[in-house]
């Protein structure tokens, strides 16, 4: 939830605390993002300002895959666009917390029913 907070999205240092140094994302656009590319672009992306559109998450579920590894799935809506999201979070080696290791977003076409 912190990664969709505009205060975190607009701050490289706060976002860096939540992304694993080996982070990779396949975005809803199909673009592949690395840790450095995401940290550089995040402040300019949707959801990074208090006054702009904000991500609305729903249907969030998580499954522990192994000690220190969790698979999270959910949907978001931002500015009328829905996406299904899947991310892997792993505990930092130094035990300081959880960091997103992998993320994928898939756009949901208009007219596709809500999962609930």
N, C-alpha and C positions, 0 to 999 in steps of 0.2 A: 504494500500500500504506500510505503514511503516513496517509491520510484514514480508514482503518478502524482505526487504532491508538487505543485509548481515551485515551491521553495527549494526542493531537492533537485528538480529538473534544471533549474536555472543556476545551480551551484556545482561547479566541477568537483570541488572537494567533498561535498555531501554525496553526490552521485558516485564518486570513486569509492566511498566506503561501502557501497552496496553492489558494486560490480566486481566480479572476480577478475584478476589480472589476465586470465585466459578467456574472458568473456567473448562470445560470438552470438550474433543475432541474425536471423533471417526475418526481415521486416515484412509487414503487410504489402509493401511495394515490391517485394522480391529482392530488395537490396541486401547484401551481406555486410554486416557491421562488425568491426573489431572493437576491443576495449577503447583504444585511443580515438578511433573515429567516432564512436558513440559519445564519449565524454566531450569531444570537440563540438559535436552537432546538437547535443541534447538541449542546451539553452535556447536554441533557435527553433526547436521542434514544437509541434502542437502540444498543448498542455503545460507549457513552461511559464505562463504568466497568469497572475491572479485574475486579470480582466478578460482573458481569452477563453476559448473553449476548454473544458476540463474533461478528463477521462472519467467515465461512470462505470465502475466494475460491477459484475454480477456473476452468480453461479460459480463462486470460487470453491475449489476443492483441492486438497493436497493428499499425497500418498508418500510415505517414507519408502524409498527404494532400497536403501542401505543405510547403515549408520553414517550420519553426516551428509546425506543426499536426499532431497525432497523434490518430487515432481508436482508442480502447481499448475492447474488449468483453470481458466476463467474466460469470461467475455467482457469486452469493453464497448462502449459507445462514446464517440467523440465527434461533435459537430455533425451528428446524424449518421455517422459511419460505424458499422459494427465490425468487430473482429473477434475471432476465437484465438485464444492465447495459451501457450504452453511454455513453461520455463522450468529449468533445473536449478535448484539452489543447493550450494554445498557450504558446509561449515568451514570457515577460514582455518587454515592450518594452525594459526596461533590461538585459536579458540575465541577470537574477538567477536564473532557473530556470523551471520549468514550472508552469502554473496551470490548474486545471480551469475551462473556459469554459462547457461545457454537459454536463449529465448526465441520463440517463433510465433509470428502473428499471421493469421490467415483471414483475409477479408471475407465477410459473409455477404453474399449477394442480396440485393433488395428482394423482399418477398419470401425469404427463407424464414420459417417459423422460429420464434424464440424458444430456447431449450426448456423453459419451465412448463 
